[in-house]
Amino acid sequence: MYVILAIVSLTSLGLFLGLLLGIAAKYLKVESSPVVDELESLLPGSQCGQCGFPGCRPAAEALAEGKAPATICPPGGSALAEQIAALLGMDLDLSAVKEPELLVAKVSEATCTGCTRCFKVCPTDAIVGAPKQIHAVVADACIGCKKCIEVCPTECLQMHPVEVTLRNWRWSKPALPLPEASGAVC
């Protein structure tokens, strides 16, 4: 008898609180700008801070307000800058944008003490390990933000170019042919 009473009371309490949360979500919803939401979806979402903002949402808000250039995101490079400029209708000068060199952190096992400082600051959880154990970097998850290098007391982390394998190899972009100097019009 008491078991059934407990089940009924907990079920009714759950339904009441769920209804209350549903009503609160409808009436207390904070509206956000659709432009900011779209800009945030374009940005990488790794919250690396290389742009000078604490995350991608504040960077998207600054872009929408016109307080940041379209070239704000170093990991995104010129392709992302072009998408942002097209979305916001901005003029874009890509002369100052340099394509990011793809780097990945690697741990020197000889000097790693397992202090855990590196994987506490990694925005993508690319560093794995346990306290007082040698750590390792998951190359597919590393975005090359260099935050781990700044906090490593033994300097056992170094940045290396991404090794080209069959899994990550891409065709290089073909060069456009130069127009000929003849007077012929195509």
N, C-alpha and C positions, 0 to 999 in steps of 0.2 A: 504494500500500500504506500509506504513512504518512498519507495523507489519510483513509483509511477508519479507521485506528487512532485518529486524532485525533477523528473524528466519534463513534466508539463510546465513547471515554473521556470526552468532554465530555457526551454524552448520559447515560451512566451516572452521572457526577458530578452532573448536574442532577437526575436522578431520585432519587439518594440524598439530596441536600440538600433537595429538595422533600418527601420522606418525613420527614426529620428536622424540618423546619419544621412539617409537619402534626401530628406527634406533640407537639412543643413547644407548639403553639397549643392543643392539647387539654388537656394536663396543666398548663400554666402560665397558663391563662386567668384573668384577674382579674375576679371577679364584681362587678357594680355593681347598685345598687338599681333595680328597674324603675320606681319612683316618680320617681327622679332622671332616668332616661332619658325618661320621659313629660313631665316638666316641661321638660326641655331641648328636646324637640320642640315644645312650645308656644311657647317663647321665640323671638324673631326669628332668632337665630343669626348676627347681624352682628358680634358681639364688640365692640360700640361702647363699652362701659364706662360708659354713662350711669347705670347702676344703682349704681356704686361697686365693682363686681367686675371683674376683668380679662377676663371673658368670660361667656358664657351658661351653661356647665357649672358654674363655681363659684357662680353665682347660683342655679342649680337645686339645687345641694347645700345652700346656705344656706336655701332655701325648704323643702326636705325636712326639714331639722333644726329648723325653726321659728325660725331666727335672722334671718329677713327677712320683711317683710310681703308680702302678696299684690300690693300696688301697687308692687312693686320696679322694674318696667320702664316707664320714661317713654314710649318709643316705642309700647308696646303699648296704653297707655291703659286705660280702664275695661273694655273688652271682654276684654282679656287678664287683667286682675285678677279678673274674674268667673269665667273659666275656671280659673284657678289656685285660687281659693277653693273652687270646686265640687270640684275634684280632691282638695284637701287637707282638705275639710270644715271650712273656716275661716269665721268670721263676717267680713263685709266691710263696711267703712264707706267709701263712695265720695265722701263730702263733701269730702275733702281731695284727691281725684284730679281733676286738670284734664285735659281732652282735649288731646293734643298738637297744636299748630298745625303744619300741614304746611309745612315750609320746605325750600328747596333752595339750595345754595351756587351762586353765580355769580361768574365771574372778570371783573375789569375789565381788559380787554386793554391799556389805556393804562399801567397800572402794574405788570403782571406781568413779572417779570424771568426767569422760568424756573428758579428756584432748586431745584425738585423737593422741597421740604420738605413741601408739602401732600399730594402723592400718596403719600408714604412713610408718612404716618400715617392715611390714609383706610382704614377697615376694610372697605369694600365695593368698593374700586378704582374709585370713581366719577369720579376725576380722571385725565384722560389728558393726555399731553404728553411732551416730551423735555427733557433739560437745555438750558438757554439758549433755550428756545422757549416761546411762549405756551401756557398750559394751558387746558383746557376741562373742564367738569363734565358728566357724563352724568346728566341730571336723573332718569331712571328708576331709576338705581342709588343716588342720593344719599339717605341716610336722615336728614339734617339733624342730625348729631351735633355739629357745630361744632368738631371736632378740627382741621380744616384752617385755620380762622380763628385758632386759638390759636398756630399755628406760623408763620404767614405774616409775613415781615419787612416787606413793603411794604403790607400791609393791602389787597391787591387782591381779596380774597375777601369777599363779603357774603352774608348770608342773605336770601332773598326768599321770599314766599309762592309756593306751587306754582300755576302758571298753569293755569286750567281749560281743558281742550281736550276734543274729542269722545272722545279716548282714555281720559281719566281722570275724566270727569264722572260723578257718581253722583246718584241721587235722594236728596233729603234725607229723613230719617226723619220720618214724619208725627206730628204732635202728637196725643196721646190726648185725646178729648173729655172735658171735665169733667163729673162727675155732676151732675144737676140737683138743686136743693134741695127739690123737691116730695116728698111722702110716697109717691108711687107706687113700687112695687117691680117691677123687671123680671124 
